[in-house]
Amino acid sequence: MILRNPLTLLFYLCLLTVILLVGYKTYLNFFKEDFAGVHTTQVEQIQQSISANDPVSFAVVGNINNSVGIFEERIIPELNASGIDFLVSAGNAVSGGGEDKYRALYGSLSHLNIPYLLTFGDNEYADFGSFRFYDHFGPHFYSIQAGNSRLIFLDSTGKTPWQWQIRWLSDLLSQDSSEARILFIGHPPLKPKEEALFDQPDDFLAPPEFRNTLLDTISRHNIDLVFSANLSLYSEAQRGNTLFITTGGAGGLVLNNDTSYYHYVEVNVSPEGEIDHTLRPLNVGQHPILKRLESLWLFVYSLFYSGYLNFILIVAVLAAITIKLYSIIFVGKDYYPDYDLDPTPWLEKPLRVAMFSNNYLPFIGGVPISIARLRRGLETLGDKLLVVAPSYKDQPEAEEQVVRVPSLLTMGEKREFRLANIFLRQTRKQVRAFQPDIVHLHHPFWLGSLGLFLARRLKVPAIYTYHTRLEHYAHFVPLPGLIFRNLISHALIKRFANKCDGVVVPTDSTEEYLRMIGVKTPTFVQPTGIEYTRFQAVTEEETEQLRRSLNLGGKTVFISVSRLSNEKNIDFMIEAISSLQKTTSRPFHCLMIGEGHQKDRLQRKIKKLGLEANITLVGAIAPEEMAVWYRLGDVFLFASKSETQGMVILEAMAAGLPVVAVRSSGIDDVVRQGFNGYKTPERLDQWCAQVKRLLEEDELRHTLSKQAQTFARNFSVEQFARNIRDIYASVLALNDKKRK
């Protein structure tokens, strides 16, 4: 599979890269061991190595921008060999204030053999970086004494009010007796004569009130030297007795011309306070064209390092998109079924089929009944079946070929939903011992997931029958209803179906739904079978006896069969019958067959509406007795919108009952308007009008009854089993062809 689809492998490798990088970002921000208050240890080292009367020597760099190519590989080795006392960054040491940028800078600075101090600059402030600077290094503005020199660091980003900084600076300098005073501020107070690369008004110190007040303070207190960064150039300007230097070539993007180039500044202060500075340019490239290309390459290189997570993330996403587009545009696809398959070898021998379901008899429901019928039909054709299902209290004591799995949890007021223990080794051992040729899954989760896992381990194909519209069961899930209904349910079905080798759906509308949500697995439309002959075997004596026992007299009988649960829309039927009772003189009675957690509430509603003479909640009826109850009826009523087929509708038609149903998926395919019943929108007036029509028009009801019975004849269990067996054989043939 890998050799045949290398682009698929590359796509998932890119996706894995994205996931790992996102995980690494999370690790950096939440789990990586922190470093805090670094400036504290740096200041201690500086003051321990320099006494009050010693000369001071340090280097100033600006716009490091997390650079590897210039700062880490070129400048740091020179500084380590120069004999200077410490390093000062004039600002923009990081390319952004993200945690990964600060950690990259910390890694670069760890290569220094000398102490260092950082100025809080524009890049340090960006991307919510101010609190990271404070936590990792220290305050945004501060001052230290180094020998006979006073070094002052100000915050020019606006994070700290400038008025407070000016007051602090004035108080500090009015009491200071240092021989030399040097100020560091990220934004340049003066605009250089030289043209800077991509300079903007906000690259300079603002607001004007701060700038003017600071210049006045610098002049009044005889500050000797002011360093700033933020521009990709080197510039000097003299104002009064103060020299202003803008240095911005320690790793950021430069033009490699006379003003914009890579460099650092070496500063020496004598014991008498005389300051001498030396520009240390870096020769990068020779030929003018090569200079530009090398500058660009070093910029990309430093960007790759500084934002390497983002850089790789972008590359991985783009590569994944490219591969996906290539596969869509250039790789040919055959959307038609493979007609060159030969399923004959599998049709000519008995098959061993393992079925997995989250519910099974004695639990009464559409899925268990469908599985039981398919099982009987396949066994009649000579196949061997193994059913893996939850255990129930009232299950048969001796069951052949049924693996009952104990429950971890039961849900619902009647404990009708069971979460089987899929972790039992014994269950997997029994399935392996059965040695299935194919695995048939009836739910897209839990025991269904176990079945899919075992199919892959045993290297046999897996078939999934889509029975249930999960989005209508949101009330059973401990999640916000809309999240499950609109997102999780569809994604769950899509993901599970696409992992299987074939999907069986009961109707064309269901197949269309699966295609719309993105299911690409081969799909087979096959309605669930019904025991048609059983309904024909019911005698008039049996139905009359049941009629007398229920004291129905000559009333027209409506039958409804469904679980008494929210998704079955029983409230709608009760309200419609209440409306019908007020608008007709014909006597009728509705028998609602089925159990469910809403039974007590629905019974109270029937009593409140005064419908006890018109509606009976019958409860559960044994499957072998259902044919008589169906034949007792005259019309079948159905309001559920959660069906994929509505097997009970076909059963009702087999008993000769025309149907009135709410229009929904599954219903449209089996109820033919005016032929075997009526389907309406979920509107009481329209639905009730069709029920009333069949109640009062005897001839119409009899005509639709015969036509409904004729329609249902094509859905026998025997034909259902044969068709499913054909699907098994086709999937096995396709699986065999893929292996070759």
N, C-alpha and C positions, 0 to 999 in steps of 0.2 A: 504493500500500500504506500509506503514512504517513497519507494523508487518511482512509482507511477505518478505520484502527486507531489513533486518537490516543492512546488509553489505553496501548497497547503502547509507543508512542514515549515517553510520560511515564514508564512503568515502567522502561524501559531508561535514560532520562535520570537517574532517581533512582538506579538501580544504578550508572551511571557516576559520579555524584556521590559515592556511597559509596566506590567504588574510588579515585577521585582524592583523597578526604580521607584514606583509609587510607595512600595513597602519600605524601601530604603529611606525615602524622604520622611516617612512616618517614624521610622527608627531614629533618624537624626533628631527629629523634633521632640520625641517623647521618651526614648529609651536610652539614648547615648549619654554616657557619663558627662556631666557638665564641667565647664571650667569657669570660674568666677573670680572677680576682683583681681585680674591679672596685673593691673597697674600697681597694686599695692606691693607685690613682690619686685616688680621692675624698679620702682622708686627706691626701695630698700637697697637693691643692688647698686644703683647709681650713687646713692649717698654713702654707701660703704666703701666704694672704690675711689671716690673723689673727696678730698678734704677741702677745707675752706680756702686754703691758699694755693691749691693746685690749679694748673691750667685745665681748661675744659675743651674737649674735642668731640664733636658729634656730627652725624650726617643727617641731612633733611631730604626726604623724598616726598613726592606728591603724586597722586593718581596711580597708586599701585594697581588697583582694580583686579586683585587676585591673580596677578600675572605670574605665570611660570617661566615663560620664555625670557622675559627681561628681569623682573625683580628677583625671582627665586634662583634662576640659573646664571644670571649675569651680575646683578648688583650685590646680592648677599655674599657670594664668594669674595668679591672685592672688599666689602666692608669687614668681613671676618679677618682679612689679611692686612687691613689698613692700620690697625692699632688705635682706632678711635674708641671713645668711651661708651657711646650709646647711639641709638638711632631714633629719629623723630619722624613720624608721618604727618605731613601738613594737611591731610584730608583725602577722602576717597580711597581709602585702603582696600575697600571691598567694591565689587561691581554692583552690589545691591544689598539690602538689609536682611535678606533671607538667612535662615539658620545655616543652610549649607554653605553660603558665602562666608559667614563668620568662621565656620569650622575650617573651611579651606584656607582662610587667612591665618588662622591659628596654626595650621599645619605648616604653612610657608614660614611664619615667624619662628617656628621651632628650629629652623635651620641656622638661625643667628647664634653666634657665640657671645653676643653682647646684649645688654638690656635694650628695651624699646618703649616708646610712648606714642600714643595715637591721638590725633585730633579728631573730634566728632564732626564729620563732614556731611555733605549732601547725600552721598551714597550710603553712608552709615545710617542715615535717617530714613532712607527710602524703604518701602515694603515693610512698614511697621518695625524697622530695625532699631529704633531708639531704645526700647527696653532691653533688646539683646546686647547692645553696646554697654548699657549700664550694668547689666548682670554679668557679662563676660569680662569687661575691662574696668569700668568705673564711671564716675560722674562725667557729665557732658562738658563741664567747665571746671578747671582746677589749676593749681600752680604748684611748682616744686622749686627747691633750691638745689642747684648743682654747682658745687664749689663756690665761686664768687658771683655766680650768674643766677638770675631769676628767670625761669621759664614759665610762661603764662599761656594757658589754653582756653579759648573761648568757643562758645556754641553759636554758629552763625546760621543755623537751620530754621530758627524760629521756635524750636522746641522749648527753649528757656527764654523767658521775657528778657529783652535786651536791657530794659531799665534796671532790672535786678543785677544783671552782669556788670553794667557800668558802675553802679553803686559799690558792688563787691570789688571791682578792679580799682576804683579810686581809693577805697579804704586800704586795700592791699598795698598799693604803690606809695601811699602817703606815709606808711610805716616801714617801707622797704629800704634797706641800706646796701643792696647789692651793687657791685661795680658795673654789671651789664644786665640789661633787661631785654628779653626777646619774647615776642608775642607770636602765637600761632592761631590762625583763624581760617576756617575752610574756604569761605568766599572772599575773593580779593576786594579790599576796600577801594582800591584805585583801578581804573580801567587802563590796561597797558596800551602803549602806542602801537605795538605790533598787533596784527590781525590774528585772532585765535580761531581755531578750527571749530566750526559749528557753534560759535558762542551765541548765547541768548541773554536778554536783559536779566533773567533771574539767576544767571551764573555769577553775578556780582553781589556784594553785600547790600542787603536791603532790610528794612525800609530806609529811606534817606535820613530820617531822624537818627537811626542807629548809626549809620555811616558817619554822619557829621559829628555826633557826640563822641564816637569812638576816636575819630581823628583828632578832635580837640583834646581828649584825655591822653592820647599818645603824645601829643605835643607838650602838654602841661607837665607830664611826669617823665619826660625824657626817655621814652622807650627807644632803644637803639635800632632794633631790627624787627621787621614784621614779615612772617612767612604765611603764604596762603597757597592754595592749590586750585582745583576745580576747572582750570583751563589747560589745554594740551600744548603748553609752550613754556619757555623760560623767559622771564622779563624782570627788569629792575627799574625802580623809579625812586628818586630822592625827593622827600618832602620835609623841609626844615632839616633837623638833625637826624631824621629817621630814614632808613633805607627799607623800601618795600620790595620784596621778592615774591614773584609768582612762579612756582615750580610745579610742573605737571607732566613729567616724562618718565615716571618710574614703572610704567607697564601699560598704560592706556593707549588708545589710538593716537598716533602722531603722523605728521606729514613728511618727516625726515627732510626738512628744509632748514633755513638759517635760524628760525625761531622755534619751530616745533620739532623736537628731537628727544631721544631718550637720554636721561641724565640724572644725576643727583648732586646735592650741594654739600660740601664739607665746610663746617664752621669751627673755628678755633678761637677761644677766648683766653687771653693772657691773665695772669694773676692781677694785673692792674686794670682789667676790664676792657682792654683793647680787643676789638672784634675783627677777625679776618675771615673772609669766606672765599672758597674756591669752587668754581663750577667744574664738575666732572662729567663731561659728555661721554656717551657710549657710541662707539663706531659700529653701526649696524648696516651692513651692506656696503658695496663699493660703487658700482655703476648706478647712475641716477634712476634708471628704470628698475634695476634690481633692488634699489633702495625702497622704492614704492611697493614692489611686489613682496619684499621681505617684511616690510612694515605691515602690510596687509596680512601676510601669513602669521606674523607674530600676534597680530590682533586676534585673528581667528583662533590661534593656538591658546592665547590667554583666555579668550571667551570660552573655548572648549573646557578649559580647566575651571575657570571661575564659575561657570554655569553648566558644568559638565552633565549634571543630572537633567537639566532642562534641555541641553543640547542633544543628548542621547535620546531623551524622551521624544523630542520633535523628530529626530531622524527615524526612530523606531515607528512612530505613528505614520510618518510619510511613507516609509518602506512598506508598512502593512497596507496602506491605502493603494500604493502603486501595485503591489502584488495582487490585491483584490481586483483592481481595475483591469490589470492584465488578464487575469483569469476570466473576467466577465467579457472583455472585448475580443481577446485573441484565442481563447481556448474554446473549441467547438463543443456544443452540448446537444445531446439528443434527448428531447423532451418526451418522445414517444416511448411506450413500453417496448421491452425487448421481445419481439415476436419470434426470435430464433431460439427460444428456450424449449426444451423438451421435458415436460414434467412426467412423462409416461413411466419412467423407472420408479418413481415414488407413488404413483397411482396404482401400481401393480403389486404393491406389498403393504402389509400392515404397518401403520405408523405408531410411534410411541410419543404421546403428547403430554407435556406437563403444563398444567394451568395454574395460574396464581391470581387469587382474588382477595380483596379486603373484606368481602362478605360472601356468605354461602348458606345454603340451607342448613338448619331450619329457619334462618333469617329469611323473611319473606320480602322480596323486592325484585325489581326488573332484572338486575344483574345476576343474582343467584338462580332465578328461574331460567334465564337465558343459558347460563352455564350448564345447568342440569339437563336441559333439553339437548344442547349440543353434545354433551357427554353421552347421553343415551343414543343419539343418532350416530355418532362416530363409533361407539361400541357395537352398534348393530352392523356397521360396515366392516367390522373386524379390527378396529384400531384399539390400542391400549391407552388408557387415560390415567393420569395421576393429578389429583386436585390438591393444591396447597391453599389452605384457608384458615381463618381464626377458629378457635374452639368456642362452643356455646354450651350453656348448662343443659339444655334439652336436646342436644344432638344425639343421633342414634348411637347405641353402645358399640355396635360392630359395623364398621364401614370399610368396604374394600376400596383400595386405591385412593384413599383420602388421607392426607397428612394434616392433622389438626394442630395448629400452633397456639400455645397459650398466650393470653392477652397481657400486655403491660398496662393498658389503660382502656377504660370504657367511657364512651361519651354519649350524651343525649339523656333525656329524662327517663327513657325506657332502656337505657344502656344498649341501644341498637347498633351503635358504631364501636368497633373494637380495634384497638391498636395492637396488632400481634407482635410477639417478641421475635423480630427478624434476626436477632443475634445468636439464636440457638444453633449450635454446631450440628445437632441431631437432624434438624430440618435440611440443612445443606447435604448431609450425608445420605439421607433418604432419597433426595432428588438425584444425586450422583449415582446411587445404586440403581435407580430406575432407568438410567441411560436414555434420556429422551432424544428423539430425532429433531424435535422442534419445541419451543417454549411459547405458550400463549398467555399473554398478560391482559388482565381485565381492568387494571387501574394504573394510573401513571405515577404512583408513589407507594411507599412503604413495601408491602408484599410484592407489588409490581416492580419496584426497584430491586428487590432481592432476586426476583425472577430474571430480570435483565442482567444482573450481575452474574448469576449462575449460567445463563445462556452464553455469556462471553467467556466464562471460565471453561465451559464444556465445549466451546466452539461450535455451537449450533445456532441457527437463526431464531430470532424472537419476533413474534407477531403481537401487535397491540390492538385490541378492540376498543374503540372510543365509544363508551356507553353514556357518559355523563357530562353535562355542561357544568363544570366546576364553579363557574362564576355565580351560579344561582345557589351555591351552598356556602356563601360567605358568612352566614350567621352561625355556622358551626366552627369557624376558624377564629382563634384569639388574636386577630389583627383588625385594624381599621377596615371596615367593609369595602370601601371604595378602592383601597390599595389592593386587596385580594381580588376584588371583582374586575378591576380595570387593568391590572398589571400582572400580578403573580399567577393567577389561574391560567391565563393565556400563555405566559412564558413557560409555565410548568408543562403544559400539554405540548407545546412546540418542542421544547428541549427533549422531552421523553420520546415523543413520536419520531423525532429525527435520529434518535439513537437506535431505533428498532429497524428491522429488515422489511417490515410490511405493516400497514395499518388497515384494519377493517372498520368501515363506517356503515351505518344502517341506511343512510339516505344520501341523495345527491347534494342536498343543501348542507349536510354535515361535511361532506367532502369539500365543498366550496369554502366553508368556514376554515377548515384546516389549511387550505391553500392560502387563504387570506392572512393567516397569522404566521405563515412561513414554513409550514411542514413540507418537506421535499421528499420524504420517504414514499415509495410506491404505495398507492392507496387502492383499496378494493371496496366497492359498494356492495354490501350484502345485508339485507334486512334480516333481523332475528326471526327464527322460525316459530310457528305456533302449532299446537297439536290440533289441527283442523278436524281430524276424524272424531276426536273426543267430543267436540261440540255437536257433531251430528248424531252422536249416539245417545244423547239425552232424550228421555221419553216425556210425553205430556203428563204422564202420571207423576213423575218426579217433580216437575215444575208446579203442578197443581197442589201437590202435597206441601211443597215449600210455601206456596202462596197462602194456603190455608193456615199454616203455622205462623205466618207473619200477619195474618188477618188483613190481607190487602183487598179482598173482595174484588170488585170490578174496576179498580183504579188502574190508570196508566202508570207503569213503573219505570222510573228513571234509575239507571245504574251508574255509579261512579266508582272507579277503583284507583286508589292512590294512597301513598303514605300521608298521614295527617301532619304535614310539615309545611313551613313557610313557603318553600319553593314550589309547592304544588298548587298554590293560589286557591285554597279551599274557601277562604273568606269571600272571594269574588262569586263563587257558585252559590253560597248561602244567601248573599245579598240579592243575586239575580233571581233565585227561587222565591225569596220574599216578595220581590216585585211581581213575579209571575203569579203568585198566589192571589194577588190583589186584582189581577187583570183578566182572569179566566174563571169560567164556571165549571170546567171539566175537572173531575177529581183526579189527583195524581199523588204519587208518593216517591220520594227519592231515597234510595239505599246507597249510602256511602260506605264502601268496603275498604278497610285498611286500618292499621294502627299508626301511632305516632305521638310525639311529645306534645302536640297541640290539641290532643283529643279533648281534654277537660275544658280548655278555653273555648273550643268550638262548640262543645255541648252547651256551655253557658250562653253563648251567642245565639244558638238556635232557640233556647228557652226565652231569652230576652226578646227575640223577634216574633215569638209566638208561632214557631214553625214545628213544634213537636209532633203535630199530626201530619206533617208533610215530609219531614226528614228524619231518617234514622241512621245513627252512626253504628254500623254493624260490628265493626272491629275486624280482626284478622279472620280469614277463612282459609282452611287447608287447601293447597293447590289442587288436590284430587277432587274437591267439591266445587271448585270455581265454575266449572262448565254449567252446572245446574243453576247457579245464581245468575250467570250471564243470560241463560235462556229464559229466566224468569222476567227479564226486562223487556221494554219496548224501545227505549232510546238510551244511548250511552252519552253521558255528559263528561266533559273534560275541560279544565281551565289552566292546566299547568303550562308554563312556558320554558321549563327546564329540560325538556325531553330531547333526545337525539333521534328517537323514532316513535316512542309511545307504543310499546308492545301490547299494552292492554287495549289499545284502540283496534288493533288487528284481531285480538281475541274477541272483542265485542262484535266486530263485523262477522267473524266466523260463526258467532251465535245468532246472526241475523239482526244485529242492532245498528241502525243508522246513528251517526255520530254528530254531536254539536261540540265544537272545540274552539278555543282561543287560538288565533293564528300565531304560529311560532315555528322555529326550526324543527324538523321531524314531522310536524303536523302537516305541513304543506305537501309533503311527498306521499302521504297515505290517505289523506282526506281529499276527495275530489268533489269540488263544489257542485251540489245538486245531483250527484250521482250516488255516493254512499254516505253523504252527510253534508254538514255546513261548517265553515270556519269563518270566524269574524275577528275584527280587532278586539282588544280588551276594553270593550265598552258595554256596559250593562244593558243598555237599550237594544243594541244590535244583537247581542248574544241571546238575550231573553226573547227577542222577536222570533228567532229561528227555533228555539225550544218550544215556544207557544205554537208555532206553525206545525211542527211535528206532533205536538200534543193534540191539536184540534183537527188536523187533516188526516183522517185515517188512511185514505187511499194513497196519499203521498208517502206516508210512513211505511206502508206495506211495500210499495214500489222500491223505495230506497233500501228497505230491509233485504229484499232479494238481491239487489245489486251489490250491497255490502258483502253479502255472503259469497257471491261469485268472485268478487275482488279478492277476498281473503284466501280463496282456495289455492292461490299461487304461492302461499307462504308456509307451506307445510314444514314440519321439523325434518322430515326425510330429505326434502330438497335442500333445506338449509344446511344439513350436515354434508351432503354431497358437494355443495358449492364451497363450503369452508375447506373441505378436503382438497378441492382443486386449488384453492388459494395456498394451502400448505405446500402442495406439490410445486406450484410455480415459484414460491419463495425458496424452497429447497433447491430447485434447479438453478435459480439465479445465484444463490449462495455458492453452489458447486462451481458455477462458471467463474465467479470472482476468485475462487481459490486457485483455479487453473491459470 
